[in-house]
Amino acid sequence: MTAARARLKRRRNELLFVTIGGLALSGSAGFVNVVVLAAGGLPATHVTGTVSRLSADLGNHNSLDARRVLYMLAAFAGGAVISGLLLANQSLRPGRRYGLVTLIEACVLAASAITLRDSVLTGTLLAAVAAGMQNAMASSYSGLIVRTTHVTGVLTDLGFLIGHTLRGNRAEFWRVALLLALLVACFAGGVLGVESWNAVGADALWIPTALLSVLGASYLAWRHRLRQAE
């Protein structure tokens, strides 16, 4: 195999890894956020609206809710800190310790599933920790910003690429396809989250917990095989 063909094969494998992992994580985030909202908690997978709520609380002198919102922000940031401790770089690249981070995230989400029924605040905070870990796991791949816990950046980049194309500049197909797939996965995960909440309540969180566990374990097994082949 020539060097060029080897690079092309590696590139295709990386894109497949990014796509499968991104879809699973994005769908899981959409699922978790809907379940937490259905339970009466604050959004767990993103913080823009949470910061706005904190501003409103401070303006209205609602210290009780402000404390709850601060806990959410701290939980999300704490999850990002955990990823930062375990991963050396935010640039997405196969071979890094994503499996370990994903398995820890699954454990945190399992704790959320256990506690959400009895304490919405505790369960939501744990879900926010898991989301913070996931969101900080990777932020870019080949110049494309990749986020899997919210769709603001996805829609922004998708709109930019469409506008770029309308100007007559050619956008790489894989970028548009990946962004669209992440958007659809998050939406579909949310729909499944509603259906699952209606069926089993807080136990619905065991579904993304199982998905993340399988994803993390599969990645660790693949990484082990990759090292053996080197």
VENHU-V23605 format. One record per pair of residues at least 6 apart in sequence whose C-alpha atoms are under 6 Angstrom apart, sorted by the first residue. I is the first residue (numbers start at 1). J is the second residue. D is the distance in Angstrom with one decimal. If there is no record, write none. Layout:
# VENHU-V23605
i:I j:J d:D
i:I j:J d:D
This chain:
# VENHU-V23605
i:23 j:182 d:5.6
i:23 j:185 d:5.7
i:25 j:148 d:5.9
i:26 j:148 d:4.5
i:26 j:149 d:5.8
i:26 j:185 d:5.8
i:26 j:186 d:5.0
i:27 j:185 d:4.6
i:27 j:186 d:4.4
i:27 j:189 d:4.3
i:28 j:208 d:5.4
i:29 j:149 d:5.1
i:30 j:186 d:4.5
i:30 j:189 d:4.8
i:30 j:190 d:4.5
i:31 j:189 d:4.4
i:31 j:190 d:4.4
i:31 j:193 d:4.4
i:33 j:43 d:6.0
i:33 j:44 d:5.7
i:34 j:190 d:5.5
i:34 j:193 d:5.8
i:35 j:193 d:5.7
i:41 j:124 d:6.0
i:44 j:127 d:5.9
i:44 j:128 d:4.5
i:45 j:131 d:5.1
i:45 j:149 d:5.3
i:54 j:66 d:5.5
i:57 j:66 d:5.4
i:72 j:125 d:5.7
i:75 j:125 d:5.8
i:75 j:128 d:5.7
i:75 j:129 d:4.9
i:76 j:128 d:4.8
i:76 j:129 d:4.7
i:76 j:132 d:4.4
i:77 j:132 d:6.0
i:79 j:129 d:4.3
i:79 j:130 d:6.0
i:79 j:132 d:4.3
i:79 j:133 d:4.3
i:80 j:132 d:4.6
i:80 j:133 d:4.6
i:80 j:136 d:5.1
i:83 j:133 d:5.3
i:83 j:137 d:5.9
i:90 j:138 d:4.5
i:90 j:139 d:5.5
i:91 j:138 d:5.8
i:91 j:140 d:5.1
i:92 j:138 d:5.3
i:92 j:140 d:5.8
i:92 j:141 d:5.3
i:95 j:223 d:5.9
i:99 j:216 d:4.1
i:99 j:219 d:5.2
i:99 j:220 d:5.2
i:102 j:216 d:5.0
i:103 j:213 d:5.5
i:103 j:216 d:5.2
i:105 j:130 d:5.0
i:106 j:209 d:5.0
i:106 j:212 d:5.5
i:106 j:213 d:5.7
i:108 j:130 d:6.0
i:109 j:127 d:5.7
i:109 j:209 d:5.9
i:110 j:209 d:5.9
i:112 j:123 d:4.3
i:112 j:126 d:5.2
i:112 j:127 d:5.8
i:113 j:205 d:5.2
i:115 j:123 d:5.1
i:116 j:123 d:4.0
i:117 j:202 d:5.7
i:135 j:149 d:5.8
i:139 j:145 d:5.5
i:139 j:146 d:5.0
i:139 j:147 d:6.0
i:140 j:146 d:5.2
i:154 j:179 d:5.9
i:165 j:171 d:6.0
i:196 j:204 d:5.3
i:197 j:204 d:5.6
